Structures are given as C-alpha cells and as structure tokens.
C-alpha cells in the first residue's frame, strides 16, 4: 500500500537529515562524537542518534568500539566502486588532469556538480613549492569559482536558475560575484566557452575552467585550473585559458561526447585575451617557458 503524503514528506525529511550528517565528514574532520555532530548539525541529540543508528545499520557510517566516534563506513567504498566501474569518470579524467597540471605548472582539477555545489573527482598539483592546494572533500560554490560559473552557463536556463535558488550567495572575498555579476559572467562564459574567476573564492587564487559534454551535448563535468594569482600575467593568461579548453575538449572526446556547434574550435588567432575557444587553435597544449 502506498504511503500517505504526510509519511512520504516525513521520509524525505529524514533522508535530507541523513545526507546533511554524511556531508559533515571531511579529510580534516573524519570522525565525530555524537555531541559534536549534534552541535555542528544544529539537530537535537535524539534526532541525531536516530539518524546515526540508521546510517550505521546501512554501513554508511561506523562507530569506533573504543572512542565511540563515528566515521564513514565501508558501504561508501562499495557504492563508489560500483559507480566508477559502471561509469568510469575518475580513471578517464585523471590522466587528462595530470597532463594539464604538468604542462601548465598549476593545479589541475575536474569537477562534478550536485545541488550543493561542485565536487572535485580528479586532481593533480604541480611539482613546485608554491601552488594552490585543493581539498577534494570540500564542496565548491557555483558563484565563486570558474568551474561553477562555466557549469551554470552551459546548463539550460531553467536548470541553472533552479540550482541558484537552492544555493548560497555567500561572499568569500570582496571579488566574489554578486547575483547580478554572476549573470553577466555566465553570459560571457556561454559566449566564450570558458570562464575565469580571479580572487572570487580565495584572494590569492585565479581560476579558469571549461565545460565537458556528453554525447547529447549536455554539460556533465568541468575541467579547471587553480593558479597562484601572483604568477598570472599577460604572457601566460591566454596560454592557461587555452590549456584548460583543450583539456576539457579531450575529456569530452574521451567520454564520446559532442562539443556543441557553437563551441567548435577553429584556428588560433594569437591575439590577447581569447574572445572564445575558437581562438585556442588545435588541441595541443602549449608548453610553458
């Protein structure tokens, strides 16, 4: 027999609570005591305990027998393995990200989107003392990052608007895009085929990103560069943009995807500040100095 509407709503609220608790765990805080989970989540202890018991029973969380702290369970690994085996994205994207980082000397990364923001699924940092460190467990905001802006720009407008209504517009720095500025940057990213965010998420960081498409021409991921801002100048600005565009195009081809006709790459003009990805020429990433 079908559940009543009120029971279905209650069930969804419980699932939402469970997801919010799972999202508390990061590499910086991989374990929590019950009291810490209650305080951080803002839920009462009774509710937290009920949700935790369900997550433990399902193997999504486990409790250390001595410290009594909660941590992610082995069921997470099983689900992740099933996802990667069925739809191998990490193994496909990682070599492309590695090459992007090696040839630009900056931190390359690939991201997938959810309602909450962007999740880094492939990452490579350059072998140099000063570099941008990306926490792969941190959900990145759409409006404050180049990857988020370029992802929103290539979604159907209705989907982008729906995502924005559910996400925060927190100002991370004085240069974080406001909602009005975000719309302009999305339009620019849609026209050019790439996005940039200078100091939008962290003051000392510059980001560049381009979309990755599936066989329907729908954006499914983003390819990005997180660069040390002080190294950015007119000599390497265009090179970094074209590098990330070429990497995104390589990822699209690797997935058997289709680059929309409006973004087809033509000959490189060699001019300053590429007006579109057509200015980035062939898919050979230019080597740095």
C-alpha positions as CSV (number, residue, x, y, z in Angstrom):
1,X,0.0,0.0,0.0
2,X,1.3,3.5,-0.9
3,X,2.4,5.8,1.9
4,X,0.3,8.7,2.7
5,X,1.6,12.2,1.5
6,X,2.5,13.1,5.1
7,X,4.5,9.9,5.6
8,X,6.3,10.5,2.3
9,X,7.2,14.0,3.3
10,X,8.5,12.8,6.7
11,X,10.5,10.1,5.0
12,X,12.1,12.7,2.7
13,X,12.9,14.9,5.6
14,X,14.7,12.0,7.3
15,X,16.7,11.4,4.1
16,X,17.7,15.1,4.0
17,X,18.9,14.9,7.6
18,X,20.9,11.8,6.9
19,X,22.6,13.4,3.9
20,X,23.4,16.5,5.9
21,X,25.1,14.4,8.5
22,X,27.1,12.5,5.9
23,X,28.3,15.8,4.4
24,X,29.9,16.8,7.8
25,X,32.7,14.3,7.3
26,X,35.8,15.6,5.6
27,X,39.5,14.8,5.5
28,X,40.1,17.4,8.2
29,X,37.3,16.0,10.4
30,X,37.0,12.3,9.5
31,X,35.5,11.4,12.9
32,X,32.8,12.9,15.2
33,X,31.4,12.3,18.6
34,X,27.7,12.3,19.0
35,X,27.7,15.7,20.8
36,X,29.9,17.2,18.1
37,X,27.5,16.0,15.4
38,X,24.5,17.4,17.2
39,X,26.2,20.8,17.8
40,X,27.6,21.1,14.2
41,X,24.3,20.0,12.5
42,X,22.1,22.0,14.7
43,X,19.8,19.0,15.4
44,X,18.9,17.7,18.8
45,X,20.7,14.6,20.2
46,X,17.6,12.3,20.0
47,X,17.1,13.0,16.3
48,X,20.8,12.7,15.5
49,X,21.1,9.4,17.3
50,X,18.1,8.0,15.4
51,X,19.6,9.0,12.0
52,X,23.0,7.8,13.0
53,X,21.7,4.4,14.0
54,X,20.1,4.0,10.6
55,X,23.3,5.0,8.8
56,X,25.3,2.6,10.9
57,X,22.8,-0.2,10.2
58,X,23.2,0.5,6.5
59,X,27.0,0.5,6.6
60,X,27.3,4.2,5.5
61,X,28.7,5.0,9.0
62,X,30.5,3.0,11.6
63,X,31.3,3.7,15.3
64,X,34.8,3.0,16.7
65,X,34.3,0.5,19.5
66,X,36.6,2.3,21.9
67,X,36.4,6.0,21.2
68,X,32.7,5.8,20.2
69,X,33.4,8.3,17.4
70,X,31.5,8.0,14.1
71,X,33.3,7.8,10.8
72,X,32.3,6.9,7.2
73,X,31.6,3.2,6.7
74,X,32.7,0.6,4.2
75,X,29.4,0.8,2.3
76,X,30.6,4.1,0.9
77,X,33.6,2.3,-0.7
78,X,31.3,-0.3,-2.2
79,X,28.9,2.3,-3.7
80,X,31.9,4.3,-5.0
81,X,33.4,1.2,-6.7
82,X,30.1,0.4,-8.3
83,X,29.7,4.0,-9.6
84,X,33.3,4.1,-11.0
85,X,33.0,0.6,-12.5
86,X,29.7,1.4,-14.2
87,X,30.5,4.9,-15.3
88,X,34.4,5.3,-15.2
89,X,34.9,9.0,-14.9
90,X,37.8,9.3,-12.5
91,X,40.0,6.8,-14.4
92,X,39.1,8.7,-17.6
93,X,39.7,12.2,-16.3
94,X,42.8,11.7,-14.1
95,X,45.3,11.3,-17.0
96,X,44.0,14.4,-18.7
97,X,44.2,16.4,-15.4
98,X,47.7,15.1,-14.8
99,X,48.8,16.4,-18.3
100,X,47.1,19.7,-17.8
101,X,48.9,20.3,-14.5
102,X,52.3,19.1,-15.8
103,X,52.2,21.4,-18.9
104,X,50.9,24.5,-17.1
105,X,52.7,24.2,-13.8
106,X,49.4,24.9,-11.9
107,X,46.8,22.7,-10.1
108,X,44.5,20.9,-12.5
109,X,41.2,19.5,-11.4
110,X,37.9,18.1,-12.8
111,X,34.6,18.5,-11.0
112,X,31.1,17.1,-11.0
113,X,28.1,19.1,-9.9
114,X,25.3,18.4,-7.4
115,X,22.6,20.6,-5.9
116,X,25.0,21.6,-3.2
117,X,27.9,22.7,-5.4
118,X,30.9,21.1,-7.2
119,X,32.8,18.1,-6.1
120,X,36.4,17.5,-7.2
121,X,36.8,14.0,-8.6
122,X,40.3,14.3,-10.2
123,X,43.2,16.4,-9.0
124,X,46.8,17.0,-9.7
125,X,49.1,19.5,-8.1
126,X,52.3,20.7,-9.8
127,X,55.8,19.8,-8.5
128,X,56.7,23.3,-7.3
129,X,56.9,24.9,-3.9
130,X,54.2,27.5,-4.4
131,X,50.9,26.0,-5.6
132,X,47.2,26.1,-5.0
133,X,46.0,23.3,-2.7
134,X,42.5,22.0,-3.4
135,X,40.7,20.0,-0.8
136,X,38.9,17.2,-2.7
137,X,36.4,16.8,0.1
138,X,35.3,20.4,0.0
139,X,32.1,21.2,-1.9
140,X,32.9,24.3,-4.0
141,X,30.3,27.1,-4.6
142,X,29.0,27.7,-8.1
143,X,29.0,31.5,-8.0
144,X,32.6,31.9,-6.6
145,X,34.5,29.6,-8.9
146,X,35.3,29.5,-12.6
147,X,34.2,25.8,-12.7
148,X,30.8,26.7,-11.1
149,X,30.3,29.7,-13.4
150,X,31.1,27.7,-16.6
151,X,28.9,24.8,-15.5
152,X,25.9,27.1,-14.8
153,X,26.5,28.9,-18.1
154,X,26.1,25.7,-20.2
155,X,23.0,24.4,-18.4
156,X,19.6,25.1,-19.8
157,X,18.5,28.4,-18.2
158,X,15.7,26.8,-16.2
159,X,18.1,24.3,-14.6
160,X,20.7,26.9,-13.8
161,X,18.0,29.1,-12.2
162,X,16.7,26.2,-10.1
163,X,20.2,25.4,-8.9
164,X,20.9,29.0,-7.9
165,X,17.7,29.2,-5.9
166,X,18.9,26.3,-3.7
167,X,22.5,27.5,-3.2
168,X,24.1,30.2,-1.1
169,X,25.3,33.5,-2.5
170,X,27.9,33.9,0.3
171,X,30.7,36.5,-0.4
172,X,34.0,34.7,0.1
173,X,36.1,37.7,-0.8
174,X,35.4,41.2,-2.0
175,X,35.8,39.9,-5.6
176,X,33.1,37.2,-5.2
177,X,30.5,37.7,-7.9
178,X,27.1,39.1,-6.7
179,X,24.0,37.6,-8.2
180,X,23.9,40.4,-10.9
181,X,27.6,40.0,-11.7
182,X,27.1,36.2,-11.8
183,X,24.5,36.5,-14.6
184,X,26.9,38.7,-16.6
185,X,29.8,36.2,-16.1
186,X,27.6,33.3,-17.1
187,X,26.6,35.1,-20.3
188,X,30.3,35.8,-21.0
189,X,31.2,32.1,-20.3
190,X,28.4,30.9,-22.5
191,X,29.7,33.1,-25.4
192,X,33.4,32.4,-24.9
193,X,33.2,28.7,-23.9
194,X,35.3,29.2,-20.8
195,X,35.1,31.1,-17.5
196,X,37.6,32.8,-15.2
197,X,37.3,33.8,-11.6
198,X,40.1,36.0,-10.2
199,X,40.1,36.1,-6.4
200,X,36.5,35.1,-6.3
201,X,36.9,32.2,-3.9
202,X,40.3,32.9,-2.4
203,X,42.1,36.2,-2.8
204,X,45.4,34.8,-3.9
205,X,44.0,32.3,-6.4
206,X,42.9,32.7,-10.1
207,X,40.7,30.0,-11.7
208,X,40.0,29.1,-15.3
209,X,37.5,26.4,-16.4
210,X,35.8,24.9,-19.4
211,X,32.8,22.5,-19.8
212,X,32.9,18.8,-20.5
213,X,30.0,17.5,-22.6
214,X,28.2,14.1,-23.1
215,X,27.0,12.6,-26.3
216,X,23.9,14.8,-26.2
217,X,26.0,17.9,-26.0
218,X,24.9,18.4,-22.3
219,X,27.5,19.6,-19.8
220,X,28.4,16.8,-17.4
221,X,31.6,18.0,-15.7
222,X,34.1,20.8,-15.8
223,X,37.9,20.9,-16.3
224,X,39.7,23.6,-14.3
225,X,43.0,25.2,-13.3
226,X,43.6,26.8,-9.9
227,X,46.5,29.1,-10.3
228,X,48.7,31.2,-8.0
229,X,47.4,34.7,-8.7
230,X,50.8,36.4,-8.4
231,X,52.1,34.3,-11.3
232,X,49.3,35.4,-13.6
233,X,50.3,38.0,-16.2
234,X,49.6,38.9,-19.8
235,X,52.2,36.5,-21.0
236,X,50.6,33.4,-19.7
237,X,46.9,34.4,-19.3
238,X,45.9,33.2,-22.8
239,X,48.1,30.1,-22.5
240,X,46.3,28.9,-19.4
241,X,42.9,29.5,-20.8
242,X,43.7,27.6,-24.0
243,X,45.3,24.8,-22.0
244,X,42.1,24.2,-19.9
245,X,39.9,24.4,-23.0
246,X,42.0,21.8,-24.8
247,X,41.9,19.5,-21.7
248,X,38.1,19.9,-21.5
249,X,37.7,19.0,-25.2
250,X,39.9,16.0,-24.7
251,X,37.7,14.9,-21.8
252,X,34.6,15.4,-23.9
253,X,36.1,13.2,-26.7
254,X,37.2,10.5,-24.1
255,X,33.5,10.2,-23.0
256,X,32.3,10.0,-26.6
257,X,30.8,13.4,-26.1
258,X,29.8,16.1,-28.5
259,X,31.0,19.7,-28.4
260,X,28.1,22.0,-29.3
261,X,28.4,23.5,-32.7
262,X,28.6,27.0,-31.2
263,X,31.9,26.0,-29.5
264,X,33.7,24.2,-32.3
265,X,37.4,25.1,-32.3
266,X,38.8,26.9,-35.3
267,X,42.3,28.4,-36.0
268,X,44.2,30.2,-33.3
269,X,44.3,33.9,-33.8
270,X,47.2,34.6,-31.5
271,X,45.6,37.7,-30.1
272,X,45.5,38.7,-26.4
273,X,42.5,37.6,-24.2
274,X,40.8,34.9,-26.3
275,X,37.3,36.1,-27.2
276,X,36.2,32.5,-27.5
277,X,37.6,29.0,-27.5
278,X,37.9,29.3,-31.3
279,X,40.9,31.4,-30.6
280,X,42.7,28.5,-28.9
281,X,43.5,26.6,-32.1
282,X,44.5,22.9,-32.1
283,X,44.2,20.6,-29.1
284,X,47.9,20.6,-28.4
285,X,48.5,22.3,-25.1
286,X,51.2,25.0,-25.4
287,X,54.2,24.3,-23.1
288,X,55.2,27.0,-20.6
289,X,58.5,28.7,-20.5
